[in-house]
Every structure is written in C-alpha cells, then in structure tokens.
Amino acid sequence: MAFEFATASQWRSILFLTLTCLVLFLPGFFTIPPVDRDEVRFAQATKQMVESGDFVDIRFQDDVRYKKPVGIYWMQAAALKTISALGVPRAQVRIWVYRLPSLIGAIGAVLLTYWTALAFVTRQGAVLAALMMASCVLLGVEARLAKTDAMLLLTVTAAMGAMARVYLSWQRGEDPAHPSWAPPAIFWTALAIGILLKGPLILMFVGLAMAALAILDRSAAWFWRMRPVWGLMWTLVLVLPWFVLIFLRAGETFFADSVGGDMLSKLGAQESHGAPPGLYLLLFWITFWPGAPLAGLAAPAVWRARREPGAQFLLAWLIPSWIVFEAVLTKLPHYVLPLYPAIAILTVGALERRVLSRSPWLLRGAAWWFAIPAFGAVLVIVGAIKAIHQPVFPAWPLFAVAMVFGLIAWWMFEDSRAERSLLNAVIAAALMAGATYGVVLPRLTTVFPSQEVARALRNVTCVGPKAAAAGFHEPSLVFMTDTSTLLTDGSGAADFLGQGSCRFALVEQRSERAFVQRAEAIGLRYNAPVRIEGYNISQGKAVSIAIFRSEGTE
C-alpha cells in the first residue's frame, strides 16, 4: 500500500507530510485577495514597519497597534524583505508574501505533531495524527491568513512535545546520567517565541497542563529535568529586549492595550464575539473534520485510559485549557487550535489499540465524512451563485470527487478499516480545499471590493495618485492602495479632492450625498465617477463605491 511505503522511514514520513501539506494549503494561497479585517491589519502594520525602517513600534497608519507583541510582524517583514530581494514586483502589496509565516507555521505544526506523537504511538500512528492536523478545516483556514495563529500552534506543539518527552521519561523511572539538553532547549525557545507572538497565552497552555499533572501525580519533580533556571534565563534573553524597547518608546501604553485592552477584555464579549459555553464543542465537528468522526469514536476509550501516563499528559494539555476557553465569553474558532494536536494523538492511540467505540449512535457519526463534502459543496456553490451570479462549474468535478472519497471513507469504516477511512477522508479534504480555496474564493471578486478599487487606481495615467475614502474604511483598502490613504467622511473627501490634481475620492454610496453637497459648497469640479459594486463581508452589507477624480485627472 502506498501509505506503508510513504511511512517506511523517518525521512519518507517527513517528506510525505510536507508534500501533503503543500497539496492541502497551497490552493488559493496566492490568489485569494486580502481578507478583512485582522489579516490586513497585521499585513499593513508590517508594511509600514518596512517602509519606515522602525522595527520596534507597531502602527496602522498613525494609530498604534499594541494588541499583540512584535513576533509575527518581524516574521512577515523578513518574508517581505526576502521576496523583494528576489525581484518580485510590487511585493509590498501582495498579501501572499505576508502569509508565508502562516504557511511555514502550519507545515511546521504538522511536522511537530508528528514529532510529538512519536512519544506516544508508532511512526505510522504519528503520521496519521499529523495528517489529521494537516487536513483539518481550521488549520487550512489559518495557513492562508497572515495572522499569528498558525505560528502560535507551532510553538505550543513544540513546547508540549518537548515537555512530553521529559514527563514520560520521568514516569518510566528513567534517570540518565547525562540527560539531553534538547527537550529543554526546544521547550524554552518555543516558549519565548510564543510570548513574542501572542503574549502570555502560551504560558496558559503550558502552565495549566503542568498544574493538572502536578495535581494528578501529587508531584512536579519531573519539571526540574526541564532545566528551569537556565531555561528562564534563556527565555528572558530572547524576550526582554523588545519589551524593554517598546516600554522606552511607548511607556505603559503597550501593556495597557495588549493585556488590558485585548487579553482581559476577552473575558467579556469582545467585538460582538460573545457566545455561551459549549460552542467550541459544537464547532469541533466541523473545524476538526475529517478527524472529528474518529475523535468521537475514540473518546470513550480515551476516558477509560485517562490515568495511563500518555493519556494523562495529553488530557492535561487538552481539558484545562478547553474549559477556560468555553468559560470565557469571547469565542473565536481558532482559539482552541493549539489543543487539536492532543486530540489527534489521543485519537490515533485509541485507533492503534483497536478500541474505537462500536456504539451505534457514535458509529452513525462516521457519516460525517460524506456529509461535510456534500453540505460544503452545496453551501459554497450557492454562496458563489448569490455573490457573483455564476455557478463556478470548474469546482463541481472537485466537489463531486470529494463526495465520492467521503462516501468511500464512510463505507470502509463500516468494514472496520479506520486507517483507510481516514486516508480517504484526507483525500476528500484536499479536493475540497482545491475547489473552495483554489477555484471558488478567488472568483468572488464582489466580496473583495478593495482589490477592484486598487486595480482602478493602478490604471490611472497621472503620477503619484493620492486617495481619500469615505464610508468604506476597511483595512484592505489602505493595504491595497497606499499607507497615506485618508480615511474620512463625504465632506472631507470633497475637501481632499479640491486640494490638487491626481487625487481620487473613494466614496461609498451612503456618503455620496455629503460629498456632493460639500463639493457644491466649495465649487469643486470633478469628473464622472467610476463605480465599484461589492459586498463588505466585515459588516455583512452591500457597498457601492464611486471613484471621483479631480477635474482633468486621467
């Protein structure tokens, strides 16, 4: 069987997983336009860092952006510098450049899931756990967004994988004369990078797992094998310099905004993302597909084995942090992503032992392998028809074959071939990714109006065009046009247009009346507008953007 050949050695397994990740993550990576709002805020702040040469402060236009530390911005800036040095034209406005750290983070997280799983299961089992992560819906989304979450997943998985090796060694009673420095070095380095990426969040995952293990074992003696004194010193060496520099630059503002304004505010319903407990459990069946059916079937056996050292460690990684996320009012699907490797490894452990549940009501859940491609295909096609009035026929064969493989996965599981079911479901996931991200989303031009506005401004003949936007202030517009783009109202856009030639007013329909009234009041002469019709996905409403140009500007 091809799977046995691909996993016959360590290097074959790594190569197989890397190629699988590329097949799963690359469709749409280069062609999906900037997605408002978080992705573009990160990208624009990085773009300004490179433009200004200031790699300490974090800003979106003139406003400080202190919700997250500097880690992801440095990574994106390194990607931008590298791609620019390779001669790629207009690299600074190509969103895929800023997505490269997320792609690297997602692939790295899959490979680290494999490495972590090797401490618990066989090599083939570790590959299956990594495949669950590579093909899961949530990681597929995060791999294509220029945000922190894929890279945070990498750091958490690295830290927990290193910690697992030390903990399991202690549980087995091993006491080597010269313990390896490798796990502690990986642990503390991952911790430092995680802090630079998203502040103290990684400390919650690690700290709650340690606390749970200490309570269950009534001892935390194993932690001394992590070289905590040297490790803390190393972490501080990596983390403190930037925090000192930003404190000298901004005083307490950064810490007030990041800890108080961002992290602590999530205890309430931040940005209308509040939801009751249990939401993550409901979303899990979609966001962890295609591994979710097997995870449900493995749950009873995992609970029975909860006091075994391996299961105990993985459950300590999973359950305390999951409870915290369910209890916190602010809920976004990607918050629980760093817990998914633990679920994947627990699931494969039950699969290898052949102790998956045979409960009839759980077995019916295996139909999810077919249901998700079927429902997903209908949802995506109907959405495309509604958005662009086209049935996106090129995606239909991919969706159809994805449903076939989902059906095969369901049928094979009924015949007690869980591994083959999962492999067929992974193929279905790859086909779904190709259809959705590679074919449909890039064609939905109406939901990316900033791209159309930027294209219109690039086609002008005057030199150095300047723009002001009224009524449509999405971050993607600033990123796709220019950092100096003025965000104002209709009256301000008219004043801006009257200040010189080669100026453009981007006025959303709801602000046009104010624009026209002010233009008449100041005697502004302007050319007939070009109109861009679209849909603002951040606000959930249609938009119509008129591009006015000062008289005589072409």
C-alpha positions in Angstrom: 0.0 0.0 0.0 1.3 3.5 -0.8 0.8 4.7 2.8 3.1 1.9 4.1 5.7 2.9 1.5 5.5 6.6 2.4 5.9 5.9 6.1 8.6 3.2 5.9 11.3 5.5 7.3 11.6 8.8 9.2 12.6 10.8 6.2 10.0 9.4 4.0 7.3 10.2 6.6 8.6 13.8 6.8 8.7 14.2 3.1 5.2 12.7 2.7 3.7 15.0 5.3 5.4 18.1 3.8 4.1 17.3 0.3 0.7 16.6 1.7 0.7 20.0 3.5 1.6 21.7 0.3 -1.3 20.0 -1.6 -3.7 21.0 1.2 -2.5 24.5 1.9 -1.4 26.0 -1.5 -4.8 26.2 -3.3 -5.8 29.8 -3.1 -2.8 30.8 -1.1 -1.5 33.1 -3.8 -4.9 34.1 -5.4 -7.3 34.8 -2.5 -7.3 38.6 -2.0 -6.6 40.3 1.4 -9.3 39.3 3.9 -10.6 41.9 6.2 -10.0 42.7 8.9 -7.4 41.0 11.2 -5.2 39.7 8.4 -4.9 43.0 6.7 -4.2 44.9 9.9 -1.2 42.6 10.6 0.0 42.9 7.0 -0.4 46.7 6.8 1.4 47.2 10.2 4.3 45.1 8.8 4.3 47.0 5.5 4.6 50.2 7.5 7.5 48.7 9.6 9.4 48.1 6.4 8.5 51.4 4.8 9.6 53.3 7.9 12.5 51.1 8.9 11.2 51.2 12.5 11.0 47.5 13.7 10.1 48.3 17.3 6.9 50.3 17.1 3.7 48.8 15.6 1.3 51.1 13.8 -1.7 51.0 11.4 -1.4 54.4 9.6 -1.0 56.8 12.5 -2.7 54.7 15.2 -0.6 52.4 17.4 -1.4 48.7 17.2 -0.4 47.2 20.5 -2.8 44.3 20.8 -0.1 41.7 20.0 3.7 41.7 20.5 6.1 42.1 17.6 6.9 38.4 16.7 4.6 38.0 13.7 5.5 41.4 12.3 9.2 40.5 12.3 8.4 37.2 10.6 6.3 38.9 7.9 8.9 41.7 7.5 11.6 39.0 6.9 9.3 37.4 4.3 8.7 40.8 2.6 12.4 41.7 2.6 13.3 38.2 1.1 10.7 38.3 -1.6 11.5 41.8 -2.5 15.2 40.9 -2.8 14.3 38.1 -5.2 12.9 40.8 -7.6 9.2 40.1 -7.3 7.4 43.3 -8.4 5.1 45.1 -6.0 5.9 42.6 -3.3 4.7 45.0 -0.6 1.0 44.8 -1.8 1.0 41.0 -2.5 -0.8 39.6 0.5 0.6 36.1 0.0 4.0 37.4 0.9 2.7 38.2 4.4 1.0 34.8 4.6 4.3 33.0 4.2 4.9 32.8 8.0 1.5 31.3 8.5 2.2 28.7 5.7 5.5 27.8 7.3 3.9 27.7 10.8 1.1 25.4 9.6 3.6 23.0 7.9 5.9 23.2 10.9 3.0 22.5 13.3 2.0 19.4 11.3 5.6 18.1 11.4 5.8 18.8 15.1 2.6 17.0 15.7 4.3 14.0 14.1 7.4 14.5 16.3 5.2 14.9 19.4 3.1 11.8 18.5 6.2 9.7 18.2 6.5 9.8 22.0 3.1 8.1 22.3 2.4 6.0 19.2 4.1 4.2 16.4 5.6 6.0 13.4 2.5 5.2 11.2 0.3 6.4 14.0 2.3 9.6 14.3 1.8 10.2 10.6 -1.9 9.6 10.9 -2.1 12.2 13.8 -0.2 14.7 11.7 -2.5 14.0 8.7 -5.5 14.8 11.0 -3.9 18.2 11.7 -2.9 18.9 8.1 -6.3 18.2 6.7 -8.4 19.7 9.5 -10.6 22.6 8.3 -9.4 25.1 10.9 -5.7 24.8 10.1 -6.5 25.0 6.4 -8.0 28.4 7.1 -5.2 29.7 9.3 -2.5 28.6 6.9 -3.9 31.0 4.4 -4.2 34.1 6.7 -1.5 36.5 7.6 -2.1 36.2 11.3 -0.5 34.7 14.5 -2.4 31.5 15.0 -0.6 29.0 12.7 2.7 30.1 14.1 1.4 30.0 17.7 0.2 26.4 17.0 3.8 25.6 16.0 5.3 27.0 19.2 2.7 25.3 21.5 3.2 22.0 19.8 7.0 22.2 20.0 6.8 23.1 23.7 4.3 20.4 24.6 6.2 17.8 22.5 9.4 18.6 24.4 7.6 18.6 27.7 6.0 15.2 26.9 9.4 13.5 26.4 10.7 14.7 29.7 7.5 13.8 31.6 7.2 10.3 30.1 10.8 9.6 30.8 10.2 10.5 34.4 7.1 8.4 34.5 9.1 5.4 33.2 11.6 5.9 36.0 14.5 6.7 33.7 17.3 8.7 35.3 20.1 9.1 32.8 23.5 10.2 34.0 23.6 12.9 31.3 20.1 14.0 30.4 19.7 15.5 27.0 19.6 19.3 26.7 17.5 19.1 23.5 14.0 18.9 25.0 14.6 21.8 27.5 16.2 23.9 24.7 13.2 23.3 22.4 10.7 24.0 25.2 12.2 27.3 26.4 12.9 28.6 22.9 9.3 27.7 21.8 8.0 29.5 24.9 10.0 32.6 24.1 8.8 32.7 20.5 5.2 32.1 21.6 5.4 35.0 24.0 6.7 37.3 21.3 3.9 36.1 19.0 0.9 36.4 21.3 2.0 37.4 24.7 1.3 35.2 27.7 -1.2 32.9 26.0 1.3 30.1 25.5 2.0 30.2 29.2 -1.6 29.3 29.8 -1.4 26.2 27.7 1.8 25.1 29.3 1.0 26.2 32.9 -2.4 24.6 33.1 -1.0 21.3 31.8 1.7 21.4 34.4 -0.7 22.2 37.2 -3.0 19.4 36.2 -0.2 16.9 36.0 1.1 18.1 39.4 -2.3 17.6 41.0 -2.8 14.1 39.4 0.7 12.9 40.2 1.0 14.8 43.5 4.4 15.8 42.3 6.1 18.1 39.9 9.6 16.8 40.4 9.9 15.9 36.7 9.9 19.6 35.9 13.4 20.0 37.3 14.6 18.0 34.3 13.4 20.9 32.1 16.4 23.0 33.5 14.1 25.8 34.6 16.8 28.1 35.9 18.8 28.1 32.7 15.6 27.9 30.6 14.1 31.0 32.2 17.3 32.9 31.7 17.3 31.9 28.0 13.7 32.9 27.6 14.3 36.3 29.1 17.3 36.8 26.9 15.1 36.3 23.8 12.0 38.1 25.1 13.1 41.1 27.2 15.0 43.2 24.6 11.9 44.1 22.6 9.7 44.6 25.6 12.3 47.0 27.1 12.5 48.9 23.8 8.7 49.2 23.4 8.4 50.3 27.0 11.0 53.0 26.4 9.1 54.0 23.2 5.5 53.8 24.4 5.7 53.6 28.2 2.8 51.7 29.7 0.6 52.1 26.7 1.6 48.8 25.1 1.0 46.7 28.2 -2.3 48.5 28.9 -3.5 47.9 25.3 -2.3 44.3 25.0 -3.1 43.0 28.4 -6.0 45.2 29.4 -7.4 46.2 26.1 -7.0 42.9 24.3 -6.5 39.9 26.6 -8.5 40.8 29.7 -11.3 42.2 27.5 -11.9 38.7 26.1 -13.4 37.8 29.4 -16.4 39.7 28.2 -17.9 39.6 24.7 -15.2 41.5 22.8 -16.1 42.8 19.4 -19.5 41.1 19.5 -17.9 37.7 19.5 -19.6 36.5 22.7 -21.1 33.1 22.9 -22.2 30.6 25.6 -20.2 27.6 26.8 -20.3 24.6 24.6 -19.8 26.5 21.3 -16.3 25.1 20.8 -17.6 21.5 21.2 -20.2 22.1 18.6 -17.7 23.8 16.2 -15.2 21.0 16.7 -17.2 18.6 14.5 -16.7 21.0 11.6 -13.3 22.6 12.4 -11.5 19.3 13.1 -13.1 17.4 10.1 -12.1 14.9 8.8 -10.5 13.7 12.1 -13.6 14.6 14.1 -15.6 11.3 13.5 -12.7 9.2 14.7 -12.2 11.5 17.7 -15.8 11.0 18.7 -15.4 7.2 18.4 -12.1 7.3 20.4 -13.5 9.4 23.3 -14.9 6.6 25.5 -11.6 4.6 25.3 -9.5 7.7 26.0 -11.5 8.4 29.1 -11.1 4.8 30.3 -7.3 5.2 29.8 -7.1 8.6 31.5 -4.7 7.5 34.2 -2.2 6.0 31.9 0.8 8.4 31.7 0.5 9.1 27.9 -3.2 9.7 28.0 -2.9 11.7 31.3 -0.4 14.1 29.7 -2.5 14.6 26.6 -5.6 15.2 28.6 -3.8 17.6 30.8 -2.8 19.5 27.7 -6.4 19.4 26.4 -9.0 19.6 29.1 -8.0 22.6 31.4 -7.4 25.0 28.6 -10.5 23.9 26.8 -12.6 24.6 29.9 -11.0 28.1 30.1 -11.9 28.8 26.5 -15.5 27.6 27.0 -15.9 29.7 30.1 -14.6 32.9 28.6 -17.3 34.9 26.8 -15.3 35.9 23.8 -15.2 33.0 21.4 -13.5 32.6 18.0 -12.9 29.2 16.4 -9.1 29.5 16.2 -8.6 30.0 19.9 -8.7 26.2 20.6 -6.4 25.3 17.6 -3.3 24.6 19.9 -5.3 21.9 21.6 -6.1 19.9 18.4 -2.7 18.1 18.3 -3.5 16.5 21.7 -6.9 15.3 20.3 -5.3 13.9 17.2 -2.7 11.9 19.2 -5.3 10.6 21.6 -7.5 9.5 18.7 -4.7 7.7 17.0 -3.7 6.0 20.3 -7.2 4.5 20.5 -7.2 3.6 16.8 -3.9 1.7 17.1 -5.2 -0.2 20.1 -8.4 -1.1 18.2 -10.6 0.2 20.9 -12.7 2.7 18.9 -16.3 2.7 20.1 -18.8 0.4 18.4 -21.8 2.3 19.9 -24.5 2.6 17.2 -25.1 6.2 17.8 -21.4 7.1 17.6 -21.0 4.9 14.5 -23.6 6.9 12.8 -21.4 9.9 13.2 -19.0 8.4 10.7 -21.4 9.6 8.0 -19.9 13.0 8.7 -17.1 12.0 6.3 -19.6 12.2 3.5 -21.9 14.8 4.9 -19.3 17.6 5.2 -18.3 17.4 1.5 -21.9 17.2 0.4 -23.1 20.1 2.6 -20.0 22.1 2.0 -20.2 21.8 -1.8 -23.8 23.0 -1.8 -23.1 25.8 0.6 -20.1 27.1 -1.4 -21.8 26.8 -4.8 -25.0 28.5 -3.6 -22.9 31.3 -2.0 -21.0 31.8 -5.3 -24.2 32.0 -7.2 -25.6 34.6 -4.8 -22.3 36.6 -4.8 -21.3 36.6 -8.4 -24.3 35.1 -10.2 -22.1 32.2 -11.6 -22.3 28.5 -10.8 -18.5 28.1 -10.8 -18.6 25.0 -12.9 -14.8 24.3 -12.7 -15.3 23.5 -9.0 -18.0 20.9 -9.5 -15.9 18.0 -10.5 -13.6 18.5 -7.5 -16.6 18.7 -5.1 -18.1 15.6 -6.7 -14.9 13.5 -6.3 -14.6 14.8 -2.8 -18.0 13.4 -2.0 -17.1 10.1 -3.6 -14.0 9.8 -1.3 -16.0 10.9 1.7 -18.5 8.1 0.8 -15.7 5.6 0.5 -14.3 6.6 3.9 -17.7 6.0 5.5 -18.2 2.7 3.7 -14.7 1.5 4.6 -15.2 2.3 8.3 -18.2 0.1 8.4 -15.9 -2.6 7.2 -13.5 -1.9 10.2 -10.8 -0.2 8.3 -10.4 3.0 10.2 -6.9 4.0 8.9 -8.1 3.7 5.3 -11.2 5.6 6.1 -9.1 8.5 7.4 -6.8 8.4 4.4 -9.7 8.6 2.0 -11.2 11.4 4.1 -7.9 13.3 3.8 -8.1 13.0 0.0 -11.6 14.4 0.2 -10.3 17.3 2.3 -7.6 18.0 -0.3 -10.2 18.1 -3.1 -12.5 20.3 -1.0 -9.6 22.7 -0.4 -8.8 22.8 -4.1 -12.4 23.5 -5.1 -13.1 26.1 -2.3 -9.9 27.9 -1.9 -8.4 27.3 -5.3 -11.4 27.8 -7.6 -14.4 29.5 -5.9 -12.9 32.1 -3.4 -10.6 33.8 -5.9 -13.6 34.3 -8.3 -15.7 36.1 -5.6 -14.5 39.5 -6.7 -17.5 41.2 -5.3 -16.6 40.3 -1.7 -13.2 41.9 -2.2 -14.1 45.4 -3.4 -10.7 46.8 -2.2 -9.0 44.8 -4.9 -11.1 46.3 -7.6 -10.6 49.8 -6.3 -6.9 49.3 -6.2 -6.9 47.9 -9.7 -8.8 51.0 -10.9 -6.2 53.3 -9.3 -3.3 51.4 -10.8 -4.7 52.1 -14.3 -4.6 55.9 -14.0 -2.0 57.8 -16.1 -1.1 60.5 -13.6 2.0 60.1 -11.4 1.7 59.6 -7.6 -2.1 59.3 -7.2 -3.4 60.1 -3.7 -6.7 58.9 -2.4 -9.3 59.6 0.3 -12.0 57.1 1.3 -15.4 58.0 2.7 -17.9 55.4 4.1 -15.7 52.4 3.3 -12.8 52.3 5.7 -11.8 48.6 5.6 -8.1 47.9 6.3 -7.7 46.2 3.0 -8.3 49.5 1.2 -5.3 51.1 2.9 -3.2 48.0 2.3 -4.1 47.7 -1.4 -3.8 51.4 -2.2 -1.3 53.3 0.0 -0.5 53.9 3.6 -1.2 57.6 3.1 -4.8 56.9 2.1 -7.0 59.3 4.1 -10.0 57.8 5.9 -12.6 60.5 6.2 -16.3 61.3 5.6 -18.0 62.5 2.5 -17.4 66.2 3.2 -13.7 65.5 4.0 -13.4 63.6 0.7 -14.6 66.6 -1.2 -12.2 68.9 0.5 -9.4 66.4 -0.2 -10.2 66.3 -3.9 -10.1 70.0 -4.2 -6.5 70.3 -2.9 -4.7 69.3 -6.1 -4.6 67.1 -9.2 -4.1 63.3 -9.4 -6.4 62.9 -6.4 -9.2 60.4 -6.0 -12.2 60.3 -3.7 -13.4 56.8 -3.0 -17.0 57.5 -1.8 -19.4 54.8 -0.6 -22.9 55.4 -1.7 -24.1 56.2 1.8 -21.6 59.1 1.9 -22.2 60.4 -1.6 -24.8 63.0 -0.5 -22.5 64.6 1.9 -19.7 64.6 -0.7 -21.9 66.2 -3.4 -23.2 68.9 -1.0 -19.7 69.8 0.1 -18.4 69.8 -3.5 -21.2 72.3 -4.5 -20.4 74.5 -1.5 -16.7 74.8 -2.3 -17.3 74.9 -6.1 -15.4 71.7 -6.7 -15.3 70.4 -10.3 -14.8 66.7 -10.7 -15.2 64.0 -13.4 -18.0 61.5 -13.6 -17.3 58.6 -11.2 -16.3 55.0 -11.9 -18.4 52.8 -9.7 -17.3 49.6 -8.0 -20.1 47.3 -6.7 -19.3 44.8 -4.0 -20.1 43.3 -0.6 -18.5 44.2 2.7 -18.0 40.8 4.5 -16.9 42.5 7.7 -20.2 44.4 8.0 -22.4 42.0 6.1 -23.8 44.5 3.7 -23.6 45.5 0.0 -21.4 48.5 -0.9 -21.2 50.7 -3.9 -18.0 52.8 -4.2 -17.8 55.7 -6.5 -14.3 56.8 -7.6 -14.4 60.5 -8.1 -11.3 62.2 -9.6 -10.3 65.9 -9.7 -11.1 67.6 -13.0 -8.5 66.9 -15.7 -7.1 63.8 -13.9 -6.9 60.7 -16.1 
